[in-house]
Amino acid sequence: MKEEDKTLISVIIPVYNAENYLDACIQSITAQTYEAWELWLVDDGSKDASGVICDTWAQEDPRIHVVHTENKGAAAARNLGVKKAGGDCVAFIDSDDTVEKEYLEYLVMLLGQYKAEIAVCGYQKKYPGSSKREYFENKLPWKLPNHYPEQIVKNRKKNNSEEPVAMSGATAMEKLLYQSQFMSVPWGMISKRSLWETVSFPEGTKAEDMGCIYKLFATAKRVVYGPEAFYHYYQRGNNTMFSTSNERNRAYYKHCRDMIVYVKANYPEKYGAAVSRHFSACFQILSETPLKKEYRAFYEMLYKDIRKCQNMVLADGKAKIRNRGAALLSLVSIPLLHRVLRIYYLLQKKKVEKE
């Protein structure tokens, strides 16, 4: 296929105070084996040298474009990137992450081969300053293309049969909510630009991914998941995994409640998946919520929701084992479980900060 006949991918990177990671992120895009791409760097009011780095890259490569805006958050930056995008498909990458050079080629191949509107791949958790990697993927396809890096192949789990899996958008949404194969994140996938005509990231709020991705999946007619772990998700002490706040957790909680309403109204047969996802979110938020007087009203609200969901989750054979286990333990004592989760969270945070 001639280069001019290939699908143009608009890669969108929201940038905010990312001077220490941005070069590596952009370099991983310019190194792609698939060359039909454009890159939109949306500088979201950075106060460090990120804006200058963006402009420097744009001067070196005509496929790279920069938009400088006042700080409005990642949701607004991504929405602006979508509006600027000229490609048939869009791909979001976080500014402190990187991708393998086959990333776009693999996702485009999946999209075309399975006639899908969204293609998702596996990912690696990487720890700065450490050789440690955790792979999140299914089994290897029957056959790997010859140009796949030998080191990646050696590091793969030694399973040997599963191919990519395609499904309806509604089924993919259900898997997402059951936390199987998919996560509520915009990275690690490409999607048809047309899907974003009716879906957008909720602006002016935190945890915006939770308020958007399930709707994107539901909007698609077909979604394909490929097991190759071509996205590098860096675990840093200052990333959103551990950079939590009361504001973010309240937004996360609201998005989950809105999700239950949306699913019940539009996909009532998937309601159990929505309840399971909200149940899981409540426990995640509890782990990040200190047992202090000023947070009492909030975590009592979480306790109430857990009590409402626990029996349904416990009886749901599709729910993750850890969710059903949490439901069982919550029948004994939610406050005690809250304390245990809080201790575990603080230990994990300290571990990541050391690595």
C-alpha positions in Angstrom: 0.0 0.0 0.0 1.3 3.4 -0.9 2.0 5.8 2.0 -0.6 8.3 0.6 -3.3 5.5 0.7 -2.7 4.7 4.3 -5.1 5.8 7.1 -3.9 9.0 8.7 -3.6 8.7 12.5 -3.8 11.9 14.6 -1.8 11.3 17.7 -2.8 13.7 20.6 -0.6 14.4 23.6 -1.8 16.7 26.3 1.2 18.4 27.8 1.5 20.0 31.2 4.9 20.5 33.0 6.4 17.4 31.4 9.9 18.7 30.5 11.6 15.7 32.0 9.7 13.1 30.0 8.4 14.8 26.8 11.4 14.2 24.6 11.3 10.5 25.1 7.6 10.4 24.5 7.8 12.4 21.2 10.8 10.3 20.1 8.8 7.2 20.4 6.3 8.6 18.0 8.8 9.8 15.4 10.3 6.3 15.4 7.1 4.6 14.4 7.3 2.0 11.6 3.9 3.3 10.5 4.6 6.8 9.0 1.1 8.1 8.1 0.6 10.1 11.3 0.4 13.6 12.5 1.1 14.7 16.1 -0.8 17.3 18.0 1.0 18.6 21.1 -1.5 20.5 23.3 0.5 22.6 25.7 -1.9 23.1 28.6 -0.4 26.2 30.1 2.9 24.5 31.2 5.0 26.6 33.5 8.3 24.7 32.7 10.1 24.3 29.5 7.5 22.0 28.0 6.2 24.6 25.6 9.7 25.3 24.2 10.3 21.6 23.7 7.0 21.3 21.8 7.9 24.2 19.5 11.4 22.8 18.9 10.0 19.5 17.7 7.4 21.2 15.5 10.3 23.1 13.7 12.1 19.8 13.0 9.1 17.7 11.7 6.2 19.1 9.6 4.0 16.4 10.9 4.2 17.8 14.4 1.8 20.6 15.4 1.6 22.6 18.6 -1.3 24.4 20.3 -0.6 26.6 23.4 -3.5 27.2 25.7 -4.1 28.4 29.2 -4.3 25.6 31.8 -7.7 23.9 31.6 -6.8 20.3 32.4 -6.1 17.2 30.4 -9.8 16.7 29.4 -9.9 20.1 27.6 -6.5 19.5 26.1 -7.6 16.2 24.6 -10.9 17.6 23.3 -9.0 20.4 21.6 -6.7 17.9 20.1 -9.6 16.0 18.6 -11.1 19.2 17.1 -7.7 20.0 15.5 -7.1 16.4 14.3 -7.2 15.9 10.6 -6.8 12.1 10.6 -9.4 9.4 10.2 -8.4 7.9 13.5 -7.1 9.4 16.8 -4.6 8.0 19.4 -4.0 9.5 22.8 -0.6 9.2 24.5 0.3 10.6 28.0 3.3 12.9 27.9 5.2 10.8 30.5 4.8 7.5 28.7 6.3 6.0 25.5 5.3 3.4 22.9 7.1 0.7 20.9 8.0 1.5 17.3 5.3 -1.0 16.1 2.6 0.6 18.2 0.6 2.4 15.5 1.3 -0.2 12.8 -0.1 -2.9 15.0 -3.2 -1.0 16.0 -4.0 0.0 12.4 -3.5 -3.6 11.3 -6.1 -4.7 14.0 -8.5 -2.0 13.0 -8.4 -3.0 9.3 -8.2 -6.8 9.7 -11.2 -6.9 12.1 -13.2 -4.1 10.6 -13.4 -2.4 13.9 -13.8 1.2 15.1 -11.6 0.9 18.1 -8.4 -1.2 18.5 -6.8 -1.7 21.9 -3.4 -3.3 22.7 -1.7 -4.6 25.8 0.7 -2.5 27.9 3.7 -2.7 30.1 4.1 -1.1 33.5 7.6 0.3 33.6 9.4 1.6 36.6 11.9 4.5 36.1 15.5 3.6 37.1 14.6 -0.1 37.2 14.7 -3.0 34.8 11.4 -4.2 36.3 8.5 -4.6 33.8 5.1 -6.0 34.3 3.3 -7.2 31.2 -0.5 -6.9 30.8 -1.5 -8.9 27.8 -3.4 -12.0 26.8 -1.6 -14.9 25.0 0.6 -14.4 22.0 -0.9 -14.5 18.5 -0.2 -17.6 16.4 2.4 -15.7 14.4 4.5 -12.7 15.1 5.6 -10.4 12.2 9.3 -10.7 11.4 10.1 -7.1 12.4 9.0 -7.5 16.1 11.9 -6.7 18.5 13.5 -9.9 19.6 13.9 -8.7 23.2 10.1 -8.1 23.5 9.4 -11.5 22.2 11.8 -13.1 24.7 10.1 -11.1 27.6 6.6 -12.2 26.7 4.7 -14.8 28.7 5.3 -18.2 27.1 1.7 -18.9 26.1 1.2 -19.8 22.5 -2.2 -19.7 21.0 -4.6 -16.8 21.5 -5.2 -14.4 18.6 -6.7 -10.9 18.9 -10.4 -10.8 19.9 -13.1 -8.7 18.2 -16.5 -8.0 19.8 -19.4 -5.5 19.7 -19.0 -2.1 21.4 -21.6 -3.1 24.0 -19.7 -6.2 24.9 -16.4 -4.3 25.0 -18.1 -1.8 27.4 -19.3 -4.7 29.6 -15.7 -6.1 29.7 -14.4 -2.6 30.5 -16.8 -2.3 33.4 -16.0 -5.8 34.6 -12.3 -4.7 34.4 -11.5 -7.5 32.0 -9.0 -6.8 29.1 -9.9 -3.1 29.0 -9.2 -0.2 31.3 -10.9 3.2 31.6 -8.0 5.0 30.0 -7.7 6.8 26.6 -4.2 5.5 25.9 -3.2 2.1 24.4 -5.7 2.3 21.6 -6.7 4.1 18.4 -10.3 5.0 17.6 -12.2 6.3 14.6 -12.4 10.1 14.6 -16.1 9.9 13.9 -16.8 8.3 17.3 -15.7 11.6 18.9 -18.5 13.6 17.3 -20.9 12.4 20.1 -18.4 11.6 22.8 -16.0 14.0 24.6 -14.0 14.2 27.8 -15.9 16.0 30.6 -14.1 19.3 31.1 -13.6 21.1 34.4 -13.4 17.9 36.4 -10.8 15.3 37.5 -10.8 11.6 36.7 -12.2 12.5 33.3 -11.3 9.1 31.8 -13.9 7.4 33.9 -16.5 9.8 32.6 -15.8 9.1 28.9 -14.2 5.8 27.8 -17.2 3.5 28.6 -19.4 5.8 26.4 -16.8 5.6 23.6 -16.9 1.8 23.7 -20.7 1.8 23.7 -20.8 4.1 20.7 -18.6 1.8 18.6 -20.1 -1.0 16.5 -17.0 -3.1 16.8 -13.9 -3.2 19.1 -10.8 -5.4 18.8 -8.3 -6.2 21.5 -4.8 -7.4 20.5 -2.5 -8.8 23.2 0.8 -7.2 22.2 2.1 -5.0 25.1 3.3 -2.0 22.9 2.3 0.8 25.3 4.7 1.7 28.1 2.8 2.9 31.2 5.4 4.5 33.5 4.9 4.2 37.3 6.1 7.4 38.8 5.6 8.7 42.4 3.9 11.8 40.9 1.5 10.1 38.4 -2.2 9.9 38.9 -2.0 6.4 40.2 -0.7 7.9 43.5 -1.2 11.6 43.0 -4.7 11.6 44.4 -6.8 14.3 46.1 -10.1 14.6 47.7 -11.3 16.6 44.6 -10.2 13.9 42.2 -11.8 11.1 44.3 -15.1 13.0 44.5 -15.1 13.5 40.8 -14.3 9.8 40.3 -17.2 8.9 42.5 -19.6 11.2 40.6 -18.5 9.8 37.2 -19.1 6.2 38.5 -22.6 7.2 39.7 -23.3 8.8 36.4 -22.1 5.7 34.6 -24.6 3.5 36.5 -27.4 5.8 35.4 -26.2 5.8 31.8 -25.9 2.0 31.6 -29.2 1.3 33.3 -31.0 3.6 30.9 -29.3 2.5 27.7 -28.0 -1.0 28.3 -30.1 -2.5 31.2 -28.7 -6.0 30.4 -25.2 -4.7 31.4 -26.4 -3.2 34.7 -24.5 -5.8 36.7 -21.2 -4.7 35.1 -21.9 -1.1 36.0 -22.6 -2.0 39.6 -19.4 -4.1 39.8 -17.3 -1.2 38.5 -18.8 1.2 40.9 -18.3 -1.2 43.8 -14.6 -1.5 42.8 -14.3 2.2 42.5 -15.7 2.7 46.0 -13.0 0.5 47.5 -10.3 2.2 45.5 -11.4 5.6 46.7 -11.6 4.3 50.3 -7.9 3.1 50.1 -7.0 6.7 49.1 -9.2 8.4 51.7 -7.7 9.1 55.2 -9.7 8.0 58.2 -10.0 11.6 59.4 -12.9 13.6 60.7 -13.0 16.0 57.7 -13.5 13.0 55.3 -16.1 11.2 57.4 -19.2 12.4 55.4 -17.5 11.3 52.2 -16.4 7.8 53.3 -19.8 7.2 55.0 -21.4 7.8 51.6 -19.0 5.2 50.1 -19.9 2.8 52.9 -23.6 3.3 52.0 -23.0 2.5 48.3 -21.0 -0.6 49.2 -23.8 -1.9 51.3 -26.2 -1.4 48.4 -24.0 -3.2 45.9 -22.4 -6.0 48.0 -25.1 -8.7 47.6 -25.4 -8.1 43.8 -21.7 -8.2 43.3 -21.3 -11.3 45.5 -23.9 -13.2 43.4 -22.5 -12.0 40.1 -20.4 -14.8 38.5 -18.9 -12.3 35.9 -17.5 -10.0 38.6 -13.8 -10.2 39.3 -12.9 -12.6 42.1 -11.3 -9.7 44.1 -14.6 -7.8 43.9 -16.6 -10.8 45.1 -14.1 -11.3 47.8 -14.3 -7.7 48.9 -18.1 -8.0 48.8 -17.9 -11.0 51.2 -15.5 -9.3 53.5 -17.6 -6.1 53.5 -20.5 -8.2 55.0 -18.2 -8.5 58.1 -17.0 -4.9 58.6 -16.6 -2.1 56.0 -14.7 0.2 58.4 -12.2 -2.6 59.2 -11.7 -3.3 55.5 -11.2 0.5 54.9 -8.4 0.5 57.4 -6.7 -2.5 55.8 -7.0 -1.0 52.3 -5.6 2.3 53.6 -2.5 0.6 55.0 -2.0 -1.4 51.8 -2.3 1.7 49.7 0.3 3.7 51.7 2.7 0.7 51.5 2.3 0.5 47.7 2.8 4.2 47.3 6.0 4.1 49.3 7.2 1.2 47.2 6.7 3.0 43.9 8.3 6.2 45.2 11.5 4.2 46.1 11.7 2.6 42.6 
